[in-house]
Amino acid sequence: EPELAERLGAQSLRQLLLLRDKFTDTFPCPSSTQIQEALAGFGHESNVLLDLLEVADVLGAKGVHFCCDRRLHPSESLLFPTLVEFQGPALCVFMPGVAL
């Protein structure tokens, strides 16, 4: 069982290889709490689209594209267990000309 292996401290081969190759050094993996705290400063959730437009403007985006992704993805075999909450559905935002 993956849960038992995780509780015992076992790591997957994929995770070990990524750590060895240092691919995860720059891979951000914020928790849902961190994301909520970051978005808290932008106002009420009903204004999230306007807030994203403001962020795009501040970052100098050439445009903003929104996509509602209603898919649900499997939660097994994720690089980090905290990514379970982000397996869908999601509002995807693309800002051409912006690199974070």
C-alpha positions as CSV (number, residue, x, y, z in Angstrom):
1,E,0.0,0.0,0.0
2,P,1.4,3.4,-0.9
3,E,0.0,5.0,2.3
4,L,1.8,2.4,4.5
5,A,5.0,2.9,2.5
6,E,4.8,6.7,2.9
7,R,4.2,6.4,6.7
8,L,7.2,4.2,7.0
9,G,9.3,6.8,5.2
10,A,9.7,5.0,1.9
11,Q,10.2,7.2,-1.2
12,S,9.3,6.3,-4.8
13,L,11.9,5.7,-7.4
14,R,10.6,8.7,-9.3
15,Q,11.0,11.0,-6.3
16,L,14.5,9.7,-5.6
17,L,15.6,10.2,-9.2
18,L,14.1,13.7,-9.3
19,L,15.9,14.6,-6.1
20,R,19.1,13.2,-7.4
21,D,18.9,15.2,-10.6
22,K,17.8,18.3,-8.6
23,F,14.8,18.8,-10.9
24,T,12.8,19.7,-7.8
25,D,15.1,22.5,-6.6
26,T,13.1,25.0,-8.5
27,F,9.8,23.2,-8.5
28,P,7.3,25.2,-6.5
29,C,4.8,23.1,-4.5
30,P,2.8,25.4,-2.3
31,S,0.2,24.0,0.0
32,S,-3.5,25.1,-0.4
33,T,-3.1,27.2,2.7
34,Q,-0.2,29.1,1.2
35,I,-2.2,29.7,-2.0
36,Q,-5.2,30.9,0.1
37,E,-3.0,33.2,2.1
38,A,-1.4,34.7,-1.1
39,L,-4.8,35.3,-2.6
40,A,-6.3,36.7,0.6
41,G,-4.7,40.1,-0.1
42,F,-6.5,40.5,-3.4
43,G,-10.0,40.9,-2.0
44,H,-13.2,38.8,-2.0
45,E,-13.3,35.6,-4.1
46,S,-16.1,37.0,-6.2
47,N,-13.5,39.5,-7.6
48,V,-10.9,36.9,-8.5
49,L,-11.2,37.4,-12.3
50,L,-10.7,41.2,-11.9
51,D,-7.8,40.6,-9.5
52,L,-6.2,38.3,-12.0
53,L,-6.6,41.0,-14.7
54,E,-4.9,43.5,-12.3
55,V,-2.1,41.1,-11.7
56,A,-1.6,40.6,-15.4
57,D,-1.5,44.3,-15.9
58,V,1.0,44.8,-13.2
59,L,3.2,42.0,-14.6
60,G,3.0,43.5,-18.1
61,A,1.1,40.7,-19.8
62,K,0.2,41.1,-23.4
63,G,-3.2,39.4,-22.7
64,V,-5.0,37.1,-20.4
65,H,-6.6,33.8,-21.3
66,F,-8.9,31.9,-18.9
67,C,-9.8,28.2,-19.3
68,C,-12.2,26.3,-17.0
69,D,-10.7,22.8,-16.7
70,R,-13.4,20.5,-15.3
71,R,-11.3,17.3,-15.5
72,L,-10.5,15.3,-12.5
73,H,-7.1,13.6,-12.5
74,P,-5.9,10.5,-10.6
75,S,-4.4,11.3,-7.2
76,E,-2.1,8.2,-7.1
77,S,1.6,8.4,-7.8
78,L,2.0,12.2,-7.4
79,L,5.4,13.6,-6.8
80,F,4.2,15.3,-3.6
81,P,1.1,14.2,-1.5
82,T,0.1,17.9,-1.1
83,L,-0.7,18.0,-4.9
84,V,-3.8,15.8,-4.3
85,E,-5.9,18.9,-3.7
86,F,-4.9,20.3,-7.2
87,Q,-6.0,17.4,-9.3
88,G,-9.1,19.2,-10.7
89,P,-11.3,21.0,-11.5
90,A,-9.3,24.2,-12.0
91,L,-9.4,27.7,-13.4
92,C,-6.3,27.9,-15.7
93,V,-4.9,31.4,-16.4
94,F,-2.3,32.0,-19.2
95,M,-0.7,35.4,-19.4
96,P,1.4,35.8,-22.6
97,G,4.6,37.7,-22.1
98,V,4.8,36.9,-18.3
99,A,7.4,34.6,-16.8
100,L,7.1,33.9,-13.1
